[in-house]
Amino acid sequence: MTANSAADQQATSTDARAISVLLYSNDRAVRDAVRLGVGDHPADDVVVERWMEVATPEIAVAEAKGGGYDVLVLDGESQPYGGMGVSRQLKNEIFQCPPIIVLTGRPVDGWLATWSLADLSVPRPLDPARLSAAVADLARR
């Protein structure tokens, strides 16, 4: 690595927006797919500094209300209480709620994500590029 490329890399990482992401799904495989799909650098200007994974709606709501998250990713297919219901609850209960991505079961379920007041939705099957773009987009808002 040359001195210039090291300096460029340093400048890029210091210019990047560091974010904290809350990820709710009762399914560990979904949480793993999201975390691995988005990675630590969803975009050149966005770095995920911290992931908080939760498996129950009660903990998701408590964590979101506690603050400190820049983006919330909620699994609309979680059981027994899905991410769409959690999204709607959070948007109605938290003043200046962080932006929310809801993972839907199918592409045609986008209208349900709209009902849930989510800022964006990503359908299954989960596409890492689409997940990364959604997280980066909401982090920039």
CYANA upper distance limits for C-alpha pairs under 8 A (distance plus 0.5 A):
  1 MET  CA      5 SER  CA      6.79
  1 MET  CA      6 ALA  CA      6.98
  2 THR  CA      6 ALA  CA      6.73
  3 ALA  CA      7 ALA  CA      6.65
  4 ASN  CA      8 ASP  CA      6.54
  5 SER  CA      9 GLN  CA      6.57
  6 ALA  CA     10 GLN  CA      6.65
  7 ALA  CA     11 ALA  CA      6.63
  8 ASP  CA     12 THR  CA      6.62
  9 GLN  CA     13 SER  CA      6.69
 10 GLN  CA     14 THR  CA      6.67
 11 ALA  CA     15 ASP  CA      6.56
 12 THR  CA     16 ALA  CA      6.74
 12 THR  CA     44 ASP  CA      7.79
 12 THR  CA     45 ASP  CA      7.83
 13 SER  CA     45 ASP  CA      8.22
 15 ASP  CA     45 ASP  CA      7.18
 16 ALA  CA     44 ASP  CA      7.33
 16 ALA  CA     45 ASP  CA      4.62
 16 ALA  CA     46 VAL  CA      5.53
 16 ALA  CA     47 VAL  CA      6.70
 17 ARG  CA     45 ASP  CA      6.40
 17 ARG  CA     46 VAL  CA      5.24
 17 ARG  CA     47 VAL  CA      6.48
 17 ARG  CA    139 ALA  CA      8.29
 17 ARG  CA    140 ARG  CA      8.47
 18 ALA  CA     46 VAL  CA      6.57
 18 ALA  CA     47 VAL  CA      5.29
 18 ALA  CA     48 VAL  CA      6.27
 18 ALA  CA     49 GLU  CA      6.05
 19 ILE  CA     46 VAL  CA      7.75
 19 ILE  CA     47 VAL  CA      6.68
 19 ILE  CA     48 VAL  CA      5.45
 19 ILE  CA     49 GLU  CA      6.00
 19 ILE  CA     50 ARG  CA      7.35
 19 ILE  CA     69 TYR  CA      7.81
 19 ILE  CA     70 ASP  CA      6.20
 19 ILE  CA     71 VAL  CA      8.09
 19 ILE  CA    139 ALA  CA      7.50
 20 SER  CA     48 VAL  CA      6.44
 20 SER  CA     49 GLU  CA      6.25
 20 SER  CA     50 ARG  CA      5.18
 20 SER  CA     51 TRP  CA      6.51
 20 SER  CA     52 MET  CA      8.29
 20 SER  CA     68 GLY  CA      7.63
 20 SER  CA     69 TYR  CA      5.47
 20 SER  CA     70 ASP  CA      5.90
 20 SER  CA     71 VAL  CA      7.23
 21 VAL  CA     48 VAL  CA      7.58
 21 VAL  CA     50 ARG  CA      6.75
 21 VAL  CA     51 TRP  CA      5.48
 21 VAL  CA     52 MET  CA      6.73
 21 VAL  CA     69 TYR  CA      6.14
 21 VAL  CA     70 ASP  CA      6.59
 21 VAL  CA     71 VAL  CA      5.51
 21 VAL  CA     72 LEU  CA      6.24
 21 VAL  CA     73 VAL  CA      7.76
 22 LEU  CA     51 TRP  CA      6.57
 22 LEU  CA     52 MET  CA      5.34
 22 LEU  CA     53 GLU  CA      6.62
 22 LEU  CA     54 VAL  CA      8.14
 22 LEU  CA     60 ALA  CA      8.19
 22 LEU  CA     63 GLU  CA      8.34
 22 LEU  CA     64 ALA  CA      8.00
 22 LEU  CA     69 TYR  CA      6.87
 22 LEU  CA     71 VAL  CA      7.03
 22 LEU  CA     72 LEU  CA      5.31
 22 LEU  CA     73 VAL  CA      6.63
 23 LEU  CA     31 ARG  CA      7.43
 23 LEU  CA     51 TRP  CA      7.65
 23 LEU  CA     52 MET  CA      6.53
 23 LEU  CA     53 GLU  CA      5.30
 23 LEU  CA     54 VAL  CA      6.73
 23 LEU  CA     60 ALA  CA      8.45
 23 LEU  CA     72 LEU  CA      6.59
 23 LEU  CA     73 VAL  CA      5.28
 23 LEU  CA     74 LEU  CA      6.48
 24 TYR  CA     31 ARG  CA      7.90
 24 TYR  CA     53 GLU  CA      6.52
 24 TYR  CA     54 VAL  CA      5.47
 24 TYR  CA     55 ALA  CA      6.27
 24 TYR  CA     56 THR  CA      7.68
 24 TYR  CA     57 PRO  CA      7.89
 24 TYR  CA     60 ALA  CA      6.63
 24 TYR  CA     72 LEU  CA      8.46
 24 TYR  CA     73 VAL  CA      6.79
 24 TYR  CA     74 LEU  CA      5.35
 24 TYR  CA     75 ASP  CA      6.55
 24 TYR  CA     83 GLY  CA      7.80
 25 SER  CA     30 VAL  CA      7.22
 25 SER  CA     31 ARG  CA      6.66
 25 SER  CA     53 GLU  CA      8.35
 25 SER  CA     54 VAL  CA      7.07
 25 SER  CA     55 ALA  CA      5.61
 25 SER  CA     56 THR  CA      7.68
 25 SER  CA     74 LEU  CA      6.97
 25 SER  CA     75 ASP  CA      5.61
 25 SER  CA     77 GLU  CA      8.45
 25 SER  CA     78 SER  CA      6.00
 25 SER  CA     83 GLY  CA      8.15
 26 ASN  CA     54 VAL  CA      7.99
 26 ASN  CA     55 ALA  CA      4.71
 26 ASN  CA     56 THR  CA      6.66
 26 ASN  CA     78 SER  CA      5.95
 26 ASN  CA     79 GLN  CA      6.96
 27 ASP  CA     31 ARG  CA      7.01
 27 ASP  CA     55 ALA  CA      7.66
 27 ASP  CA     78 SER  CA      7.58
 28 ARG  CA     32 ASP  CA      6.56
 28 ARG  CA     55 ALA  CA      8.40
 29 ALA  CA     33 ALA  CA      6.56
 30 VAL  CA     34 VAL  CA      6.66
 30 VAL  CA     75 ASP  CA      8.49
 31 ARG  CA     35 ARG  CA      6.58
 31 ARG  CA     53 GLU  CA      7.62
 32 ASP  CA     36 LEU  CA      6.37
 33 ALA  CA     37 GLY  CA      6.13
 33 ALA  CA    126 LEU  CA      8.20
 34 VAL  CA     38 VAL  CA      6.44
 34 VAL  CA    126 LEU  CA      8.27
 34 VAL  CA    128 PRO  CA      7.93
 34 VAL  CA    131 LEU  CA      7.73
 35 ARG  CA     39 GLY  CA      6.22
 35 ARG  CA     51 TRP  CA      8.37
 36 LEU  CA    128 PRO  CA      8.46
 37 GLY  CA    127 ASP  CA      7.91
 37 GLY  CA    128 PRO  CA      4.70
 37 GLY  CA    129 ALA  CA      7.83
 37 GLY  CA    131 LEU  CA      7.26
 37 GLY  CA    132 SER  CA      7.43
 38 VAL  CA     42 PRO  CA      5.89
 38 VAL  CA    128 PRO  CA      6.52
 38 VAL  CA    129 ALA  CA      8.05
 38 VAL  CA    131 LEU  CA      6.40
 38 VAL  CA    132 SER  CA      5.05
 38 VAL  CA    135 VAL  CA      8.06
 39 GLY  CA     48 VAL  CA      8.03
 39 GLY  CA    132 SER  CA      8.18
 40 ASP  CA     47 VAL  CA      6.17
 40 ASP  CA     48 VAL  CA      5.32
 40 ASP  CA     49 GLU  CA      7.60
 41 HIS  CA     46 VAL  CA      6.50
 41 HIS  CA     47 VAL  CA      5.13
 41 HIS  CA     48 VAL  CA      6.67
 42 PRO  CA     46 VAL  CA      6.64
 42 PRO  CA     47 VAL  CA      7.11
 42 PRO  CA     48 VAL  CA      8.00
 42 PRO  CA    132 SER  CA      5.11
 42 PRO  CA    133 ALA  CA      7.20
 42 PRO  CA    135 VAL  CA      7.41
 42 PRO  CA    136 ALA  CA      6.37
 43 ALA  CA     47 VAL  CA      7.69
 43 ALA  CA    132 SER  CA      7.65
 43 ALA  CA    133 ALA  CA      7.84
 43 ALA  CA    136 ALA  CA      6.56
 46 VAL  CA    136 ALA  CA      6.56
 46 VAL  CA    139 ALA  CA      7.67
 46 VAL  CA    140 ARG  CA      8.43
 54 VAL  CA     59 ILE  CA      6.97
 54 VAL  CA     60 ALA  CA      6.59
 55 ALA  CA     59 ILE  CA      7.99
 55 ALA  CA     60 ALA  CA      8.11
 56 THR  CA     60 ALA  CA      6.80
 57 PRO  CA     61 VAL  CA      6.60
 57 PRO  CA     81 TYR  CA      6.92
 57 PRO  CA     82 GLY  CA      8.21
 57 PRO  CA     83 GLY  CA      8.33
 57 PRO  CA     86 VAL  CA      7.28
 58 GLU  CA     62 ALA  CA      6.69
 59 ILE  CA     63 GLU  CA      6.42
 60 ALA  CA     64 ALA  CA      6.58
 60 ALA  CA     86 VAL  CA      8.45
 61 VAL  CA     65 LYS  CA      6.53
 61 VAL  CA     86 VAL  CA      7.58
 61 VAL  CA     90 LEU  CA      7.44
 62 ALA  CA     66 GLY  CA      6.57
 63 GLU  CA     67 GLY  CA      7.17
 64 ALA  CA     68 GLY  CA      8.26
 64 ALA  CA     69 TYR  CA      7.49
 64 ALA  CA     72 LEU  CA      8.41
 64 ALA  CA     90 LEU  CA      8.09
 65 LYS  CA     90 LEU  CA      8.32
 65 LYS  CA     94 ILE  CA      7.13
 69 TYR  CA     98 PRO  CA      7.26
 70 ASP  CA     98 PRO  CA      6.17
 70 ASP  CA     99 PRO  CA      7.60
 70 ASP  CA    139 ALA  CA      6.94
 71 VAL  CA     98 PRO  CA      6.21
 71 VAL  CA     99 PRO  CA      5.84
 71 VAL  CA    100 ILE  CA      6.50
 71 VAL  CA    101 ILE  CA      8.15
 71 VAL  CA    135 VAL  CA      7.49
 71 VAL  CA    138 LEU  CA      7.20
 71 VAL  CA    139 ALA  CA      6.98
 72 LEU  CA     98 PRO  CA      7.22
 72 LEU  CA     99 PRO  CA      6.78
 72 LEU  CA    100 ILE  CA      5.21
 72 LEU  CA    101 ILE  CA      6.67
 73 VAL  CA    100 ILE  CA      6.39
 73 VAL  CA    101 ILE  CA      5.28
 73 VAL  CA    102 VAL  CA      6.45
 73 VAL  CA    103 LEU  CA      7.89
 74 LEU  CA     82 GLY  CA      8.45
 74 LEU  CA     83 GLY  CA      5.15
 74 LEU  CA     84 MET  CA      7.83
 74 LEU  CA     86 VAL  CA      8.20
 74 LEU  CA     87 SER  CA      7.77
 74 LEU  CA    100 ILE  CA      7.76
 74 LEU  CA    101 ILE  CA      6.70
 74 LEU  CA    102 VAL  CA      5.39
 74 LEU  CA    103 LEU  CA      6.68
 75 ASP  CA     82 GLY  CA      6.96
 75 ASP  CA     83 GLY  CA      5.23
 75 ASP  CA     84 MET  CA      8.04
 75 ASP  CA    102 VAL  CA      6.31
 75 ASP  CA    103 LEU  CA      5.27
 75 ASP  CA    104 THR  CA      7.47
 76 GLY  CA     82 GLY  CA      5.27
 76 GLY  CA     83 GLY  CA      4.54
 76 GLY  CA     84 MET  CA      5.58
 76 GLY  CA     85 GLY  CA      8.46
 76 GLY  CA    102 VAL  CA      6.34
 76 GLY  CA    103 LEU  CA      5.74
 76 GLY  CA    104 THR  CA      5.74
 76 GLY  CA    105 GLY  CA      7.51
 77 GLU  CA     82 GLY  CA      5.89
 77 GLU  CA     83 GLY  CA      7.29
 77 GLU  CA    103 LEU  CA      7.95
 77 GLU  CA    104 THR  CA      7.20
 77 GLU  CA    105 GLY  CA      6.79
 78 SER  CA     82 GLY  CA      4.96
 78 SER  CA     83 GLY  CA      6.84
 81 TYR  CA     85 GLY  CA      7.35
 81 TYR  CA     86 VAL  CA      7.95
 82 GLY  CA     86 VAL  CA      7.03
 83 GLY  CA     87 SER  CA      6.35
 83 GLY  CA    102 VAL  CA      6.94
 83 GLY  CA    103 LEU  CA      8.20
 84 MET  CA     88 ARG  CA      6.76
 84 MET  CA    102 VAL  CA      7.07
 84 MET  CA    112 LEU  CA      7.93
 84 MET  CA    113 ALA  CA      6.83
 84 MET  CA    116 SER  CA      5.55
 84 MET  CA    118 ALA  CA      8.18
 85 GLY  CA     89 GLN  CA      6.65
 85 GLY  CA    116 SER  CA      6.85
 86 VAL  CA     90 LEU  CA      6.59
 87 SER  CA     91 LYS  CA      6.59
 87 SER  CA    100 ILE  CA      7.48
 87 SER  CA    102 VAL  CA      8.14
 87 SER  CA    116 SER  CA      6.13
 87 SER  CA    117 LEU  CA      7.11
 87 SER  CA    118 ALA  CA      6.69
 88 ARG  CA     92 ASN  CA      6.70
 88 ARG  CA    115 TRP  CA      8.11
 88 ARG  CA    116 SER  CA      4.98
 88 ARG  CA    117 LEU  CA      6.10
 88 ARG  CA    118 ALA  CA      7.88
 89 GLN  CA     93 GLU  CA      6.55
 90 LEU  CA     94 ILE  CA      6.10
 90 LEU  CA     97 CYS  CA      7.32
 91 LYS  CA     95 PHE  CA      8.20
 91 LYS  CA     97 CYS  CA      6.33
 91 LYS  CA    117 LEU  CA      7.15
 99 PRO  CA    118 ALA  CA      7.78
 99 PRO  CA    119 ASP  CA      6.35
 99 PRO  CA    138 LEU  CA      6.68
100 ILE  CA    118 ALA  CA      5.61
100 ILE  CA    119 ASP  CA      5.78
100 ILE  CA    120 LEU  CA      7.06
100 ILE  CA    138 LEU  CA      8.39
101 ILE  CA    118 ALA  CA      6.42
101 ILE  CA    119 ASP  CA      6.54
101 ILE  CA    120 LEU  CA      5.31
101 ILE  CA    121 SER  CA      5.75
101 ILE  CA    122 VAL  CA      7.58
101 ILE  CA    134 ALA  CA      7.93
101 ILE  CA    135 VAL  CA      8.22
102 VAL  CA    113 ALA  CA      6.88
102 VAL  CA    118 ALA  CA      6.76
102 VAL  CA    120 LEU  CA      6.99
102 VAL  CA    121 SER  CA      5.22
102 VAL  CA    122 VAL  CA      6.86
103 LEU  CA    121 SER  CA      6.22
103 LEU  CA    122 VAL  CA      5.43
103 LEU  CA    123 PRO  CA      6.14
103 LEU  CA    124 ARG  CA      7.61
104 THR  CA    109 ASP  CA      6.56
104 THR  CA    110 GLY  CA      7.56
104 THR  CA    113 ALA  CA      7.89
104 THR  CA    121 SER  CA      7.11
104 THR  CA    122 VAL  CA      6.58
104 THR  CA    123 PRO  CA      5.09
104 THR  CA    124 ARG  CA      6.68
105 GLY  CA    109 ASP  CA      7.25
105 GLY  CA    123 PRO  CA      6.42
105 GLY  CA    124 ARG  CA      5.90
105 GLY  CA    125 PRO  CA      8.47
106 ARG  CA    110 GLY  CA      8.38
106 ARG  CA    123 PRO  CA      5.69
106 ARG  CA    124 ARG  CA      5.97
106 ARG  CA    125 PRO  CA      8.21
107 PRO  CA    122 VAL  CA      8.21
107 PRO  CA    123 PRO  CA      5.41
107 PRO  CA    124 ARG  CA      7.44
109 ASP  CA    113 ALA  CA      7.35
109 ASP  CA    123 PRO  CA      8.17
110 GLY  CA    114 THR  CA      6.97
110 GLY  CA    121 SER  CA      6.89
110 GLY  CA    123 PRO  CA      8.24
111 TRP  CA    115 TRP  CA      6.90
112 LEU  CA    116 SER  CA      6.75
113 ALA  CA    117 LEU  CA      6.99
113 ALA  CA    118 ALA  CA      6.13
113 ALA  CA    120 LEU  CA      7.96
113 ALA  CA    121 SER  CA      6.65
114 THR  CA    118 ALA  CA      6.49
114 THR  CA    119 ASP  CA      8.28
119 ASP  CA    138 LEU  CA      8.46
120 LEU  CA    134 ALA  CA      7.60
122 VAL  CA    126 LEU  CA      7.59
122 VAL  CA    130 ARG  CA      7.69
122 VAL  CA    131 LEU  CA      7.27
122 VAL  CA    134 ALA  CA      8.33
126 LEU  CA    130 ARG  CA      8.28
126 LEU  CA    131 LEU  CA      7.77
127 ASP  CA    131 LEU  CA      6.67
128 PRO  CA    132 SER  CA      6.53
129 ALA  CA    133 ALA  CA      6.60
130 ARG  CA    134 ALA  CA      6.61
131 LEU  CA    135 VAL  CA      6.73
132 SER  CA    136 ALA  CA      6.57
133 ALA  CA    137 ASP  CA      6.42
134 ALA  CA    138 LEU  CA      6.73
135 VAL  CA    139 ALA  CA      6.54
136 ALA  CA    140 ARG  CA      6.79
137 ASP  CA    141 ARG  CA      7.28
